[in-house]
Every structure is written in C-alpha cells, then in structure tokens.
Amino acid sequence: MSSLICFTDFVKEYESNGQKIRALDGINLEIETGDIYGIIGYSGAGKSTLIRGINGIEKPTEGTITVGEQKVNELSTKSLREFRKKTGMIFQHFNLMPSRTVFENVALPLKKSDLSSGEKKRRVDELLDYVGLLDKSNVYPAQLSGGQKQRVSIARALAHNPEILLCDEATSALDPQTTLSILSLLKRLNQTLGITIVLITHEMSVIKEICNKVAIIDAGKILEQGDVFDVFTKPNYSLTREFIETTSNLAKVKDVIKVYIEKKQPKIDGVVFLRLNFVDNQVQDSVIMSVAKTQRVDINILLADIAFLDNKQLGSLFVALTGENKREAIEALKKKGVQVEVVIYE
C-alpha cells in the first residue's frame, strides 16, 4: 500500500489573550490507501484539529499535509474546493438541514454539479439505498433516529464518490447498538467502495471494532502509532494502556487484587501477579496448564479476555502465580511466546 495522507512536522498554533497555544506539535503521520485509521485521545488532545488539516479546514503554522500528490496547505481557494469533493466528512451531531427532506439533504452537495436532474435523483436514490434509507427519502430529520440521521450524513458525504471519508466523533452521540451498526456500515463502504477512512474518537472500543491502524494523541503530540494489533499487545505508554483497558475485563485488575489479598491474608507473601497476552494460535493452546505442571507452580486465573483485532485473536489473562519456581515459570511462559508483565500492587 502507498501513503495517501502524509503529515510532515505539522504544527498548528492559535493565539488566545495574546498567548500562543500550540494545538498540534510536530505531527508526523502516514495513512495508507485503504486504511481505516483511528486517532484516539481525550478532549483537547488535538484530534479535531488534526483531522481538519486533511481537508484544509485547518492550515498548519509550520509543516505540510500532503494528500496524494497535492500539498493541501498550498492549494488555491478554487483547487481546495475541488479537492474537498473527494474528501467527505461526517460529524458527531450529523449537521443535517432540518427544513429539508432526507432526499434534499443528500442531494445538497450535487446542487452545482454538471449532473442532470434525472442523474441527480438516480445518484441520491443509489446512496440512500446503500445506507438502507431509500424508504425515508421524503421524511425530515426530526422524524429520524440518531442512527438514521448518521446514515443520511454518510450518504451525503458519499455524493461525490470521495476517496477519503473523515469521521469526527461520528458515533459519540449514539447508543452502543446503533454505534455498532454505523461502524459496520463504515467498514462495508471501506471494503466495497475502497474508501480510506480516518476517524477520531475518545473510545478505544471504536478503534477495536473496525480500525486496522491507530495513533494515540495527547497534548498535541502523537505518543505512539501503528497496527491496532501491535499497539494493543505492546503498548508503550500508560495512556495507551488506559484506553485499552476500557475495552476489556482487565480494567478491573485493581479490584480483583484487593479482593484476592483480603481472602488470602495472611498468606499473601510469595504471590506474584502477572498480566499475560497470548497471540493468535496461542489462545487455543493449554500453555498455562503446561507451564504450571512442568514448573510445579500454581497459576490462578483471576481475569480473562479474548479480543479480535483486525482478524487476529488476542487473549489476555490476569493471574496469581505461587510456588517456589516462579522465576522459572515466568521464563517458561516467555519462551512459549507469551507476553508477560509483572503487575505491582499496593
């Protein structure tokens, strides 16, 4: 795959009360054609500023943003207008016009196109059929659910056959079930239409569900980036781990340790708590039983979680290890390819 979107030393500064505020600080990021690339961070981290650099809404104070062969920050007003036709965008609050029907909202981007009225109707019908709302053509946004409004927003964003779809917290206002249906639709259009998707979110569950790549942003800087599977299995920063733990049972580690210690007192001495990650085929293997037997230790499973990331399995366990050969058992687990982390408790 070739790089479609490239941020190079991208800096964005604002002035507030006579002071410079650096919203983005030297961003270097490449997004390949066909990616579903997730950018995650808390409010104020710089996510929205970053994604709006892609379609030229935000221009860099320093650095460049290149899409294909075009340097977005150097485009003329006319060229930028044409460029944006190939870069669709959807928003958290849908941005539909309440006084226009579903059909009219989707047709709006085509108003000044060269298509005939008949061609416009066929295009809008095709898009509404794709998102499953052809029967809602003549209703108004107020008559739709949140999920249906977002589907209309997606149909509108696809009007000009974009190569890129930007999603600005597109599921944050939706309930969990509706969120999954919208994410499934986004994944389908990525696979069937070949659209590169860049989405920003503060929810790691969204990244986990559909993305193949992820970048973690904090205070205007990219902390880490890469394949979702790699970031989930080997996070380098506490913030990344914090996001990951919101998607699994392992977020309850501290509570489990507390209960375990209370039950085992005064026999807690000699217990080592481990976080174990098993990759792909290891999830199916009886690694724990094998190591416990050969090293003559007890491995008590306290928490377990299995996730599917970009069509790969990741199994995670939180265990209490006891016995004389704990060090040897840890080494044996590592030799079998298990990722082992000793968890310190207070």
C-alpha positions as CSV (number, residue, x, y, z in Angstrom):
1,M,0.0,0.0,0.0
2,S,1.1,3.6,-0.8
3,S,0.8,6.6,1.5
4,L,-2.3,8.6,0.7
5,I,-2.2,11.1,3.5
6,C,1.1,12.4,5.0
7,F,1.6,14.9,7.8
8,T,5.2,16.2,8.0
9,D,6.3,18.2,11.0
10,F,2.7,19.6,11.2
11,V,2.4,22.4,13.8
12,K,-0.8,24.3,14.5
13,E,-0.8,27.4,16.8
14,Y,-3.6,29.7,17.9
15,E,-3.5,33.0,19.7
16,S,-5.6,33.4,22.8
17,N,-5.4,36.5,25.0
18,G,-2.1,37.5,23.5
19,Q,-0.6,34.0,24.1
20,K,0.3,31.3,21.6
21,I,-1.5,28.0,22.1
22,R,0.1,25.0,20.3
23,A,-2.7,22.7,19.4
24,L,-0.5,20.3,17.3
25,D,3.2,19.9,17.9
26,G,5.3,18.4,15.1
27,I,2.9,15.7,13.9
28,N,4.4,13.1,11.6
29,L,1.8,10.6,10.4
30,E,1.2,8.5,7.3
31,I,-2.1,6.9,6.3
32,E,-2.1,4.4,3.5
33,T,-4.7,3.9,0.8
34,G,-7.5,1.6,2.1
35,D,-6.7,2.1,5.8
36,I,-9.4,2.6,8.5
37,Y,-7.2,4.7,10.6
38,G,-8.3,5.7,14.1
39,I,-6.9,8.7,16.0
40,I,-7.7,8.5,19.7
41,G,-7.3,11.0,22.5
42,Y,-9.1,12.8,25.3
43,S,-10.9,16.1,24.8
44,G,-8.5,18.9,23.9
45,A,-5.7,16.5,22.7
46,G,-5.8,17.9,19.2
47,K,-7.8,15.2,17.4
48,S,-10.3,17.5,15.6
49,T,-7.6,20.0,14.6
50,L,-5.6,17.1,13.1
51,I,-8.4,15.6,11.1
52,R,-9.5,19.0,9.8
53,G,-6.0,19.5,8.5
54,I,-6.6,16.8,5.9
55,N,-9.3,18.7,4.1
56,G,-7.7,22.1,4.6
57,I,-10.1,23.5,7.1
58,E,-7.1,23.9,9.4
59,K,-3.9,25.2,7.9
60,P,-0.5,24.5,9.5
61,T,1.5,27.1,11.2
62,E,4.5,25.0,10.2
63,G,5.0,21.8,8.2
64,T,2.9,20.3,5.5
65,I,-0.1,18.0,4.9
66,T,0.0,16.0,1.6
67,V,-2.9,14.1,0.1
68,G,-1.9,12.1,-2.9
69,E,0.3,14.4,-4.9
70,Q,-1.3,17.6,-3.5
71,K,0.1,19.7,-0.7
72,V,-3.3,20.7,0.8
73,N,-1.9,23.8,2.6
74,E,-0.7,25.2,-0.7
75,L,-3.9,24.8,-2.7
76,S,-5.7,27.9,-4.1
77,T,-9.3,28.5,-3.0
78,K,-10.7,27.1,-6.2
79,S,-8.4,24.0,-6.1
80,L,-9.3,23.4,-2.5
81,R,-13.0,23.5,-3.3
82,E,-12.4,20.7,-6.0
83,F,-10.2,18.8,-3.6
84,R,-12.9,18.7,-0.9
85,K,-15.3,16.9,-3.3
86,K,-13.0,13.9,-2.9
87,T,-12.8,14.2,0.9
88,G,-16.2,13.5,2.6
89,M,-16.8,14.3,6.2
90,I,-19.3,13.2,8.9
91,F,-19.8,14.7,12.3
92,Q,-21.0,13.8,15.8
93,H,-24.2,15.8,15.5
94,F,-24.9,15.0,11.9
95,N,-25.2,18.6,10.6
96,L,-28.4,17.9,8.6
97,M,-30.6,20.7,7.5
98,P,-33.9,20.3,9.5
99,S,-36.1,22.1,6.9
100,R,-35.1,19.8,4.1
101,T,-36.1,16.2,3.5
102,V,-33.7,13.3,3.6
103,F,-33.5,13.3,-0.2
104,E,-32.8,17.0,-0.3
105,N,-30.1,16.8,2.4
106,V,-28.2,14.1,0.4
107,A,-28.7,16.0,-2.9
108,L,-27.3,19.2,-1.5
109,P,-23.6,18.6,-2.5
110,L,-24.8,17.9,-6.0
111,K,-26.6,21.2,-6.4
112,K,-23.9,22.8,-8.6
113,S,-22.7,19.6,-10.3
114,D,-23.0,19.0,-14.0
115,L,-25.5,16.2,-13.5
116,S,-29.0,16.4,-14.9
117,S,-31.9,16.4,-12.5
118,G,-32.6,12.7,-13.5
119,E,-28.9,11.8,-12.9
120,K,-29.0,13.6,-9.5
121,K,-32.1,11.6,-8.5
122,R,-30.6,8.3,-9.5
123,R,-27.4,9.2,-7.6
124,V,-29.3,10.1,-4.4
125,D,-31.5,7.1,-4.6
126,E,-28.4,4.9,-5.1
127,L,-26.8,6.4,-2.0
128,L,-29.9,6.1,0.2
129,D,-30.4,2.5,-0.9
130,Y,-26.7,1.8,0.0
131,V,-27.2,3.1,3.6
132,G,-30.6,1.4,3.9
133,L,-32.9,4.5,3.9
134,L,-34.4,4.7,0.5
135,D,-37.9,4.4,2.1
136,K,-37.1,7.6,4.1
137,S,-36.5,9.9,1.1
138,N,-39.4,12.2,1.8
139,V,-39.2,12.5,5.6
140,Y,-37.5,15.2,7.6
141,P,-34.5,14.7,10.0
142,A,-36.7,15.3,13.1
143,Q,-38.6,12.1,12.2
144,L,-35.4,10.0,12.2
145,S,-33.5,8.2,15.0
146,G,-29.9,9.2,15.7
147,G,-28.6,6.2,13.8
148,Q,-30.7,7.0,10.8
149,K,-29.5,10.7,10.8
150,Q,-25.9,9.5,10.8
151,R,-26.7,7.2,7.8
152,V,-28.1,10.2,5.9
153,S,-25.0,12.1,6.8
154,I,-22.9,9.3,5.4
155,A,-24.9,9.2,2.2
156,R,-24.4,12.9,1.8
157,A,-20.7,12.6,2.3
158,L,-20.5,10.0,-0.4
159,A,-22.3,12.2,-3.0
160,H,-19.1,13.0,-5.0
161,N,-17.6,9.5,-4.8
162,P,-14.8,10.5,-2.3
163,E,-11.5,8.7,-1.9
164,I,-11.4,9.7,1.8
165,L,-14.0,9.8,4.5
166,L,-13.3,11.8,7.6
167,C,-15.3,10.9,10.7
168,D,-15.3,13.4,13.6
169,E,-16.6,11.5,16.7
170,A,-19.2,10.1,14.4
171,T,-20.6,7.6,16.9
172,S,-20.2,9.6,20.2
173,A,-23.9,10.6,20.3
174,L,-25.2,7.1,19.6
175,D,-26.2,4.2,21.8
176,P,-23.9,1.1,21.8
177,Q,-26.1,-1.0,19.5
178,T,-26.6,1.9,17.0
179,T,-22.8,2.6,17.2
180,L,-22.1,-1.0,16.1
181,S,-24.5,-0.7,13.1
182,I,-22.8,2.6,12.0
183,L,-19.3,1.1,12.4
184,S,-20.5,-1.9,10.3
185,L,-21.7,0.4,7.6
186,L,-18.3,2.3,7.6
187,K,-16.4,-1.0,7.3
188,R,-18.6,-2.1,4.4
189,L,-18.0,1.1,2.4
190,N,-14.3,0.7,3.1
191,Q,-14.3,-2.8,1.7
192,T,-16.8,-2.4,-1.1
193,L,-16.0,1.2,-2.3
194,G,-12.3,1.2,-1.4
195,I,-12.7,4.4,0.6
196,T,-9.9,5.3,3.1
197,I,-11.4,6.2,6.4
198,V,-9.9,8.4,9.1
199,L,-11.8,8.6,12.3
200,I,-11.2,10.4,15.6
201,T,-12.7,9.1,18.8
202,H,-12.2,9.0,22.6
203,E,-13.5,5.4,22.7
204,M,-11.0,2.6,22.2
205,S,-13.9,0.2,21.6
206,V,-14.5,2.0,18.3
207,I,-10.8,1.5,17.3
208,K,-11.0,-2.1,18.4
209,E,-14.2,-2.7,16.3
210,I,-13.1,-1.5,12.8
211,C,-9.7,0.0,12.6
212,N,-6.5,-1.6,11.2
213,K,-4.2,1.3,12.3
214,V,-4.3,3.6,15.3
215,A,-2.5,6.7,16.6
216,I,-2.7,7.9,20.3
217,I,-2.6,11.7,20.6
218,D,-2.1,13.7,23.8
219,A,-1.4,17.4,24.3
220,G,-0.9,17.9,20.5
221,K,1.6,15.1,20.1
222,I,1.4,11.5,18.7
223,L,2.5,9.2,21.6
224,E,2.5,6.1,19.5
225,Q,1.1,4.7,16.3
226,G,0.9,1.5,14.3
227,D,-1.2,-1.6,13.6
228,V,-4.0,-1.9,16.1
229,F,-2.9,-5.4,17.0
230,D,0.6,-4.3,17.7
231,V,-0.4,-1.4,19.8
232,F,-2.9,-3.5,21.8
233,T,-0.3,-6.2,22.5
234,K,2.7,-3.9,23.2
235,P,1.5,-0.5,24.4
236,N,4.4,1.8,25.3
237,Y,2.6,4.5,27.3
238,S,0.3,4.4,30.3
239,L,-2.3,6.5,28.4
240,T,-2.4,3.8,25.7
241,R,-2.9,1.1,28.3
242,E,-5.6,3.2,30.0
243,F,-7.5,3.3,26.7
244,I,-7.0,-0.4,26.0
245,E,-8.2,-1.4,29.5
246,T,-11.6,0.3,28.9
247,T,-12.4,-2.4,26.3
248,S,-11.7,-5.5,28.4
249,N,-12.3,-7.2,31.8
250,L,-8.7,-6.3,32.7
251,A,-9.8,-2.8,33.7
252,K,-10.9,-4.5,36.9
253,V,-7.4,-5.6,37.9
254,K,-7.0,-3.4,41.0
255,D,-10.4,-4.5,42.4
256,V,-9.5,-8.2,41.8
257,I,-6.1,-7.8,43.5
258,K,-7.8,-6.2,46.5
259,V,-10.4,-9.0,46.9
260,Y,-7.7,-11.6,46.4
261,I,-5.4,-10.1,49.1
262,E,-8.3,-9.8,51.5
263,K,-9.2,-13.5,51.0
264,K,-5.6,-14.8,51.2
265,Q,-4.4,-12.8,54.2
266,P,-2.1,-13.5,56.0
267,K,-0.8,-15.9,53.2
268,I,-0.2,-13.2,50.6
269,D,3.6,-13.4,50.8
270,G,5.1,-15.0,47.8
271,V,2.3,-14.2,45.4
272,V,3.2,-12.6,42.0
273,F,0.5,-11.1,39.9
274,L,1.0,-11.3,36.1
275,R,-0.7,-9.9,33.0
276,L,-0.3,-12.4,30.1
277,N,-1.0,-11.8,26.4
278,F,-1.5,-14.7,24.1
279,V,-1.3,-14.1,20.3
280,D,-3.3,-15.9,17.6
281,N,-2.9,-19.7,17.8
282,Q,-1.5,-19.5,21.4
283,V,-5.0,-18.6,22.5
284,Q,-6.0,-22.2,21.7
285,D,-3.1,-23.8,23.4
286,S,-3.1,-25.1,27.0
287,V,0.1,-23.0,27.8
288,I,-0.9,-22.2,31.4
289,M,-1.5,-25.9,32.3
290,S,1.7,-27.0,30.7
291,V,3.9,-24.4,32.5
292,A,2.1,-25.0,35.8
293,K,2.8,-28.7,35.5
294,T,6.4,-28.6,34.4
295,Q,7.5,-25.9,36.8
296,R,5.4,-27.1,39.7
297,V,3.7,-23.8,40.4
298,D,0.1,-22.8,40.8
299,I,-1.3,-20.3,38.3
300,N,-4.7,-19.0,39.4
301,I,-6.6,-17.2,36.6
302,L,-8.4,-14.2,38.1
303,L,-9.5,-12.4,34.9
304,A,-9.7,-13.4,31.3
305,D,-10.5,-11.6,28.0
306,I,-10.4,-12.5,24.3
307,A,-10.5,-9.9,21.6
308,F,-10.5,-10.0,17.8
309,L,-8.3,-7.2,16.3
310,D,-8.0,-6.8,12.5
311,N,-9.0,-10.5,12.1
312,K,-6.4,-11.7,14.7
313,Q,-7.1,-13.1,18.1
314,L,-5.6,-11.6,21.3
315,G,-6.1,-13.4,24.6
316,S,-5.3,-11.7,27.8
317,L,-5.2,-13.1,31.3
318,F,-4.6,-11.7,34.8
319,V,-3.2,-14.4,37.1
320,A,-1.8,-15.0,40.5
321,L,1.4,-17.1,40.5
322,T,2.6,-19.0,43.6
323,G,5.2,-21.6,44.2
324,E,9.0,-21.9,44.6
325,N,9.8,-21.8,40.9
326,K,8.0,-18.5,40.0
327,R,11.0,-17.1,38.1
328,E,11.5,-20.3,36.1
329,A,7.7,-20.3,35.3
330,I,7.8,-16.7,34.0
331,E,10.8,-17.6,31.8
332,A,9.0,-20.7,30.5
333,L,5.9,-18.6,29.6
334,K,8.1,-16.1,27.7
335,K,9.8,-19.0,25.8
336,K,6.4,-20.1,24.6
337,G,5.9,-16.7,23.1
338,V,3.6,-15.4,25.9
339,Q,3.9,-11.7,26.6
340,V,4.4,-11.4,30.4
341,E,4.1,-8.3,32.6
342,V,4.6,-8.4,36.4
343,V,1.8,-6.2,37.9
344,I,2.9,-4.3,41.0
345,Y,0.2,-3.9,43.7
346,E,0.0,-1.5,46.6
